Amino acid sequence: MQIKEISLPEKVIGFYLDSGIEHLYPPQGEAIDKGLLEGKNMVAAIPTASGKTLIAELAMLSSITKGGKALYIVPLRALASEKMDRFLKFRQIGIQTGISTGDFEARDEWLGANDIIIATSEKADSLLRNETSWMQDITVIVVDEVHLLDSPNRGPTLEVTIAKLRKLNPKAQIIALSATVGNAQEIADWLKGGLVLSEWRPTDLREGVYYADTINYIGAQKAVAITSSDDGVNIVIDTLEEGGQCLVFESSRKNCVGFAKKLDRHVDKLLSKQERSVLDKIVDAVIETSETEASKVLAQCIRNGVAFHHAGLNSAHRRLVEDGFRENMIKVICSTPTLAAGLNLPARRVVIRSYKRYDSNFGMQPIPVLEYKQMAGRAGRPHLDPYGESVLIARSYDEMEALFGNYVNAKAEDVWSKLGTENALRTHVLSTIVNGFASSEEGLMEFMSATFFAHQQEARNLQELVEQSIAFLLEHGMLQQEGRLRATRLGKLVSMLYIDPLSAATILQGLEKAGKLTDLTLMHLVCSTPDMKQLYMRSSDYTMINEFATVHKDEFARMPSPFKSIEYEWFLGEVKTALFMIKWIDEIPMDEITAQFNVGEGDIHAFADIAQWLMHATAKLAETMEFPGTEKAYELEKRIQYGANAQLLELVSIRDVGRVRARKLYNAGLTSVEALKNAGVERIGQLIGPKTAERIMHNIMGSYQTGKIKGNGFAEAVYRPMERLQRTFSDFDD
């Protein structure tokens, strides 16, 4: 089907023609034929890089040019940024795009001025909770990666958000984009939509298994030259010698880094002089961003054309790696499977060095077929590669046969709702009542009947869990029952703060019981909530953490008996996590924190985002309930945001002044914005470098000129946006 044949305004057709898109892919044409542009709901379950996003674009543009508005829901902030970059091009035809992934309290009414709004599922849920007015104007809802309904962490929120949006906007068109899953028709039936189910790809995908120096495909083989004793190295070098790039998936961060270091001396020999020059510039950017030991290891790998990518890297490093790979300067990325989750980063060949993943309950377990298909689907760059290849590695003939049966020739698993637990339901029962979608148990069950869980099973299977959730919320003063269910002031606040009601109850009980409120008291309190991920307790941690807990026992609002082994072990995990965050706000160097707690720089920021969000909630709860600790919690919120002592808060609030630079300036007597202004660029440059000094002074003076530095000198205009939690740990699980 030709693009000019479809019923869209001339300016839209012209835009795509000018972009070089003249023909639609077969799945895109099928979506048109099944009513995409007539407002019909649609599920597109097709492989990676087969044109899913264009299907969504056509539906959005069709509606927007008729006066509508689109909401584009994604699972990850990184994916939101990627879509924002893509949709900004629509400005050429007068269509504006906005993005919101952060502060869960904000109503973000300003976003309503846009035609397309991109949000994570959690942010979309929070906008509904805060009754943002423009949500009622949505005419097209796009749900990207809808197969994540199957995720225990993200699935319940996504599912309830879809149900709320359908109830709020019953006439809105829903476009659900999915990987090829076993029960795509069931998802389409739930959404009362058409289904586009296809295995078609613009670039041929050859799935194979490497064994005995040969990549074995169905009906074909390819010999691989031996340059190393490591099979993975041989497969990668074979790719590069043919002019391709390679993505290597590993089961752990440690293996990612180790294999990247092993590869770099082999890849280095294949680089041109021009490529080395560009790579040196990327290396400089890596070091400028962070000078930790991990940064130096990454920089050395990049210098030789190789990189590793996992959630332990900070966001700037991840972006540098991704951009370097897209520009074909970095030839190989060694990654954990997180890279397969949404980001558009294809390569000629994908190598899956391990098809097993560690599970804390069951040890090493085979990955799901869907995860394998997501990784394999990254192979083959449309219009650049003649084909793509995915390669599993077998160590015996029997294992090779098993890998063909279990992965290459296998179908992806069905998607199953994960809404059926009290932990998942509790927060959504409260928000459903707060927003007026229900005011009784019967009303709640009617609302739940619109969920995917109810479609797959029966709504009555949720009855007992709904009753338990209501009882909990009544007991803790978040609901009242006066003929009907009504949210209390506390219940409304908890819903607005976007925290688990159990977290709110834990915080309030802790504030009430605590004898004295120290930094550790409040930090442990937020680390003891179900919303806070816990650091893993290694066997070597127990003695030190136990001694620390014993010394500081008077500072904990709750400390179980050591004889209650399971409860006490969990408590020690909370203490370790709290100590981790205390080190961060006490300005302990990054390298020391990463070494002591076996984490990456990205983990520190991810944990800090969550702790900051929960500390903000603690301050709001204390203030509302008139409990002690409000001022200290607000101060800790800012300290967690910047990783600094209280005395540095004014300095770190300035753009481009992090905690390390702020400490240098403070120790030199430049302790405030006013002091920096008076010191001048030359004096500041002597301490932190002339270029940085110029940027900082520009930020300060720009804020003064616009009148946005007020009162106590805090540079309100240059506060970094509070990027609070996305409430999923997918970004740093691996």
N, C-alpha and C positions, 0 to 999 in steps of 0.2 A: 504494500500500500504506500502511495506517495503522500508526503506531508501536505501537499497542496490540495489533496482530495478531501481532507477532513474539514468538518464544519466548525472552523474557528475564525475569528476576525482576521482580516488581511494583515494587520500589524503583527499578530502572533505568528501567522504563517511566514511572513517576511522575516521575522526575527530568526526563526529556525532555519530558513533557507540561507540567510546571511551567516548563520553559525555552521553551515556545511551539512545540515541534516536535511536530506531530500526524501529519504525512504524510511519507513518505520520497520523495526524488526517484527518478525512474525507474531510474537506474543503481544506486542503493542497494537498491531493491527487487529488481533483477536479481541483485545479489550475494547477497541473502538466498535467492532462489530457487535459486541455483547452489551452495548449501551453505556459505555464510559462517559460519553459526552452528553448523554440524556439524563444524567444524574443518578444512574443506577449504582448501587453499592457493588464493590468489586474486591475480590481477593486475587492478588497476583502472586502465585507461588512458582517462581522461576529461578534459575541459577544466578549466582553472583555475576555482575557485569553483563547482564542480558537485557538491561533497559527498564528495570523496575521504576527507577526514579522518574524517567520520562513519562511513564504511565500516570504517575501522580501529578506531574507538572501539567499534563494536558487537561486532567480533570480540574485542577486548581485554576488554570488560566481560563478554561471554559466558564467556570462559575464567577471568577473575579471580573471578567469582562462584561458580565451581566449584573454587576453590582454586589457580588458576594465577597466573602472573606474566608481564608483558609487557615486551618491550624495543622501544623506538621509536627507530629509527635515522634521523638527519637529516644532510644534507651540511654545514650551516653552523651556527655557534654562534648567530647571530641567529635562525635558524629554530628552534633548540632552545629558546631563551628564549620565542619566540612560542607554541610548543606547550606549554611549561610553564605559561604564563599561562592557556592554554585548559584544560588538564587539571586545574589546581588546583580547578576547580569540582566535581570528583568527590569532594572531601572531604565534601560534603553527604551522600553515600551510603556514607561510610566507606572510600573508596578513596584511597590515598596515592600521590603522584607525587614522584619524585626526578629530579635532573638532574646529569649529569657530562660536562663537555666539556674539562677542563683537564689537570692534571698526569698525564702518561702513565706515570709510575712507580707511581702509587698504585693499590692494589687496590680501594679504595673498597668495602670489605665492608659499610660502613654502608648503602649503597644497597639492600642486600638486604632491608631492612625495608619497602621500598616495593612497591606492587603494579605500578606503571608506572615504568620507568626510561627516561629520554630521554638519548641519547648521540649524538655524531657518529660517523661510521663509523670514524674513526681512534681515537677513545676506546674504542669497542666492540672494535676490534682489540687495543688495548693491554690491556684488561681480560681478553681471552682469553689474551694472552701472559703476563700476570701471574697467570693461573690463579685468578681471582676465583671463589670457591666458588658464589655464587648464579647464575652464568651457566648452571650445569647445571639450574637450576630453571625456566628460561624455557620457557613453553608457547606463547607467541605472539610472533612476530618481525615487526614492521612496518618496511618499508624505504621511506621517503619519497623521492621523486624518483629512483626506480630507473633511470630513463633516463640518469642520470649514470654508469652503467657505461661510457658512451661517452667519458667525460672522461679524457684522458691523465693528469691529475694525481690525480683522485679515484677513477676507475674501478677500477684494479687492487686497491686496498685494499678497496673496497666489495665487489668480486667475491669476493676471497679470504675476507673476513670472513663473507659469506653462506655460502660453502662450509664454513668451519670450524663455524659455528653449526649448519648442517644435519647435520654429522658428529657434533657434540657432543650435539645435541638432535634426533635423527632423527624424533621424533614431534611436534615443535613445528609449529604452523601458521605459514605465512609469508604475509603480506599485503604485496604490492608495489604502491605507488602511483606512477603514471607519467603524464607528459604523453602526449598522443596521438602515438605514434610509428609508424613504418612497419612494424615487426616485433614488435608487442606479443604476438602469438601465439607467436612464437619464445621470448620471455622466459617466457611462461606454461608452455610446454612444458618449458623448462629447470627450472622450479620445480615441475613436475608439478602444475599448478594450473589452475583455471578462469580464464576471461578475461571481464571486463566491458569491452567496447569501445564507446564511445558518443561522439557529438558533441553530446549534449543539454546545454543550459545553462539555468539558472533565469532568466537575463536574456538576451534576444535580443542577438546580436552582429552588428553591421553592419560589414563590412570594406570599406574604400573607398580610393580613390587621389585625391588632390587635384591638379587641373590646371586652369589658366585660370580661377581664381576660383571653382571648383566642386569639391565632393566628389562623385566618381563612384562609385556603388555598382553592384552587378549589378542592372540593371533600374530604377535610380532615380538621381536627382541632387539635390544640395542646393547652392544658391548661397550664397556666403559674402561678407558685407559687407567692403569694403576700408577698413581703418583705418590700414594701414601698408604700406610697400613690402616688408615681410617676410611671405611667405606663412604662415610658422609663427605669427607674431603674430596674423594675421587668423583662423586656425583656432582658436587658443586663446581669443581674445576672443569669438568666436562661441559657444564652449562655455559660457563664464562668463555671457554674457548670457542664456543659456537656463537658468541656474541649476545648471549642472554644474561639476565639477572636472576638471582635466586633468593627465595624466602625459605629459611630453615626453621621449622617449629621444634622446640624442645619442651620437655616436661617441667623444667624448673628454671629459675633465674640463674642459678649457679651453672647449670649446663649451658645456658645461652652464652654467658660470658666466657666460659671455658672453651666452647667450640669456636666462638669468634676469635679468641686469641690464637687458637690452633690454626685457623684459616688465614690469618692476616699475612703471614710470610709467603703463603702460596699465591694469594690474590695480588699482592704487591708487585709481583713480577709481570702481571698482565696490564698494568696501568700505563697510560700515556703520560707524557710530560704535562700536557694541558690538564689532564684529569688530576694529577698530583697537585698542580697549582690551585685548582678549585678546592680540592680536599683540604689543603692547608688553611684556606679561608674558613672552611667549616670547623676545622680544629680550633682555630682562634676564637670562633664564636662559642664553641663548647666551653673552652677554658674561661672566657670572659664571663660566661653565665654562672659558672661555679668552679671553684678550684679544689674540690674534694678529691680524694684518692680515686673514687669511682669515676669521676669526671676525667681524670688523667688516663685511666684505663680505656674509657670510651674514646677519648681523643686519639690515643695511640692506635686503636683499631681502625678508626675512621681515616687516619693518615694513610693506612694501607688498603683502603677501599672496602672495609668491612665494618659493620656496626651490630650492636645488640639493642634490643627494644623490649622493655618490660615496664610494669607499673612502678618499679622502684626508681626509675629515672624521673627527673623533674620534667614538667611539661615543656619547658623550652628545649631541653635535650631531645625529647621525643619528636618535637616538631622539626628540629634540625635534621634528625635522622630520616624522618619521613620525606622531607623536602629534598634532601640529598639523594635519596633513592629514586624519587620521582624524576629528578634531573639526570638520572643514570650516572651519577658520580660515585655514589656508594653502590657497590656491585652485589653485596650480600647483606641481608639482615637476618640475624639469629633472634628468634622471638619466642615468647610464650604464646599460648593459643589466644590470648587477649587481642592480638593484632588481627585475628581472623574475624573478630566480632564487629563488623560494620565498616571499618575504615577502608577506603578505596586505595589499595596499594598492591596492584597486581605485579606478577613477575613471570618470566618465561617458565621457570620450573619451581615447584614447591616440593621441598624435601621434609618429610615427617620422620624425624629420627627416632621418636618414641611415640608409640600409640597407647601408652599407659600413663596414668596420672595418679599422684599420691592422694589417697583419701584417709583422713585422720581416723576413721572408724574401721576401714577395711584394707588399708595398705594400698599397694599399687593395683589400680583397676583399669581395664580397657576403656578408652574414651567412647562416647556415644557415636553412632554412625553420623548423626547430624553434625556433630563437631568436626568429624573427619571431612564431610562434604563441604563444610564451610571453609576449612583450610585448603582442601584441594581446589575449591572454586576460585582461589586467588591466582591460579595458574593461567597465564595467557593474557597479554595486554591487547585489548581490541585495537585493530588497525595498526598495531606495531609488531606483534608476534605472529608468525604463520600458524602457530599452535601453542598450546600450553601443556605442561606435563606435571603430574603429581606423582611422587615416588615415596612409597613406604619401604622400610628396610627389614628384610628377614634374615635370620641367622641359620635357618635350615630349610630344606625343601618343604617339610610339613608345615612350618610356620608360613612360608610363602603361600601355600594352598589355603591356609586358614585366613590369611589377610585378604586374599581375593574373595573368599566367601563372606567374611565378616564385614568387609569395608567396600572394596572396589565394586562388587556386584550386589551389594546390599542396599535396601531401601531405608531411608531415614525413619526414625521412630515417630510415633504419634505424639502430638502435643496434648498435655493433660493440664487442666486447671489446678493451681496450687492454692486456691482460696480456702480450702476446707480445713483450716486450723484456727484455733482461738487467737493465736498470735497474729495471724493474718487478718482476721475479721475485726478484732477489737477496735482498731483505729478507724476502720471504714464504717462500722456501726455508728460510732460517735459522729463522724463527719456527715454521714447520711442524714442523721437527725438534725445536726446543726444547720445544714443547708436546706432543710425543709423537704427533702425527698421522701421522708417518712416521719410519722409521729406516734407510731404504735408498733407492737411486735408484728401485727398483721401487715402493716405497711412496709416494715423492713423485709418481711418474707416476700411480699409482692415485688419490692425493688430487687431483691436477690434473685428472683425468678428470671430477671433479664441478664444475668451473668453467664459466662461461658461454663462455669461449674454447673449451674442449673440445666444448661443445655445438654451437657455431657451426662450428668447423673439426674438428680431431681432436687429441686430447691428444698424439699422437706428434709434432705440429708444435712442441711445446714441449721435446722431448727434448734437443736440442742446447743450448738455453738453460738448461735445468736442469743439464746436465752442466757448462756453463761456470760457473754459479753455485756448484755444489759445489766445483769446482776453486778458485775464488776464495776461498771460505770455508775450505777446507783450507790453502791457501797462507798465509792471514793468521791462522791459529791460532784460528779460531772454530769449526771442526769437527775432529773426529778420526775416523779410519776404522779400527776394530778389529773387522773382520767386519761391523760395522754402523756407520752414521753416528751420531755422538754429539756433542752440543754441548759445547764446553769452557767453563770458567768465564768466559772472555772472551766467547764466543759468547752465553752466557746473559745476561751483562750488556748486551751490545749490543742484544739483542732486548728486554730489559726497558727500556732507555733509549729505545727506539723511534726509533733512528736508522738510517740506511742503513749497512750494513756497510762500504761504501766511505768514508763519512764517518768511521767509527771508524778505519779503516786510515789515512786521511789525517791524522787528529789524532794518532795514535800515532807515525806516521813523523815528523811535524813536531816533536812533543815530544822525540823521540830525537835529531833532527838540530839542533835550535835551539841556538845558542851561548849566547845570553842570553834570558831570558824577560821581556819588557816587556809593558805593556798592549797595545801594537801587535802584538807577536808573537802573543799569544794571540787577539787580535781578528781578525787576518788569518787565523790558522789556522782559526777557525770559519767565516770568510767564504769560505774556499777549498773548503769541503765541498759536495757536491751537494745537501745539505739546505737550504742558504742561498741565497735568491734574490739575484741580483746587480742592483745599480743599473745603469741604462742609461748607457753612455759616450757623451756628446755630443762633437762635434768640438772644442768649446771646452774640454773637460776635459783633453785629452791632455797639453798642456804642463804644466799645474799638477800633475796626478797623477803624471806621469813624473818631474818634479823632486822631488816629495815622496818617491816610491819610491827615487830615487837617493840622496837625503840619508839616508834611513832603511834603506838596503839591509842593514845588519848586523842589523836587527831581524826580518828575514823568515826563516822556516825554509826557504823555497824561493823562489828568484827566477830565472826563466828568462832566457836571453839575449835582449836586445832584437832580435837578428837573427832569432829565431824569431818572426816577426811575429804569427801567429795565437795562439800560446801566450802571448806577451808581452802582447798586447791583452787576452786573458782575465784575465791576472794583474793588469793595471791596473784592470779592473773589480772584481776582488776587493779591491784596495787602496782604491779609491774607496768601496766598501761598508764596509770596515773603518774608514776615516777618518770616514765618516758616523756610525758607531756611537761612535767615540772622541769626536766632537763632542757627542754625546748625553750620554755619561757625564761629560764635562768641564763640563757645565751651560751650554753655549752656548745662548742664547735660541732658542726655537722659531722665531721669525721668521727669524733668521739661518740656521738649518739648512734650513728650508723653501725659502728663497731660493737658498742656495748649491747645494742638491742637487735643486732642482726637484721637491719632494715635498710632500705634505700632512701635517698633524698625525697623521692616521690611519695614514699610511705609517710614520711614525717609531715609533709604538707597535707596529705589526704587525711591522716588522723587528726591533724590540727584543724582542718575544716570542720570535721564532725564535732570535735571537742568545743570549738568556738561556737558552733550552732547550739549545742546543748548547754553551754555556759550562758549564752544569751537567753535561752529558755529558762534556765535557773534564775537569772536575774529578774525576768518578767514574772515568774511564778512567785518569787519572794516578795516582789514589789506589790503584786496584786493581793496576795494573802497576808501582807504586812508581817512577813517573817524577817528575821535578821539575815544579813548577808547580801542585800541588794547591791550596795555600792561596791563591795569587794568582787562580786560576780561580774558586774559591768566592767570593772577594771581588768579582771582576768580575761574576759572576752576579748578585749583589745590586745592584751599581752599575748594571748594565744594566736590572734590574727597575725601579729608581727614577730612572734618568737623573741620577745624582748622584756627587759625589766621595765617597771613603771616609769622610771626616770627618762627612758628613751622614747616614750610614746609620741611626744611632739615631733621629734626628729623623724622617726620611721613613718610618720603619716605623710611625709613628702615623697612624691613619686621619684623613683630611682635611688632612694635612700633606704637600703635594707638594714638589718640589725647589725651587720659587721661594720658597714660604713658609719652608721649612727654612733656606734661605740667609739670609733676612732675620732669622730668629730666631738663627741661629748667629753672624752678624756683630754682633748686639746682645748677644752674650755668653751667650745661652741655648742651650747646646751639648748638653744631654742631657735625657732625660725627667725626671730628678730636678730639674734646673734649672727646667724649665717648671712642674713641680708647685709648687716653692717661689716662683716669680715671681707666680703668680696670674693670674686672668682679666684684670684691669685692665691690668697691664703687658703681657701678650701682646696684648691688644686694641689698644693703642697702636701696635703694629707691623703687625698683619695684620687689624685690624677686630674689633669687639666680638662680633658674632654668630659669626664663625669661631672666635674665642678660646673662646667658651662651648662650642662643639661639641668642640673639641680637648680642653679640660679635662675635659669629660664623658667622652670616650673614655679619657683617661689615668686618671681616678679610677675609672671603671668597671672598668678592667683591674686596677688595684691592689686594689680591693675583692674581686675574684674570685680574687686571688692569681696572676694570669697574667703579671705582669711580674717577671722573675726575674733573678738573677745580675747580668749586666753592664748591666741596665736596658733591654735591648731589649724593646719592647712586643710580645711574642709574640702576645698575644691580638688585637692590632689590626693585625697584618700583613695586608696585602691578600692575598687568595688569589692564588697564582701561576697566572696565566692564560697557560699556555704555548701554543705553536703548535697550530693545528689541522692543520698540515702540508698545507695547501692555500692557494694565494694568491688564490683566487677572491674573497676579501673585498676585495682591493686591487689586482687586476689592472687595473681601470679607474678 
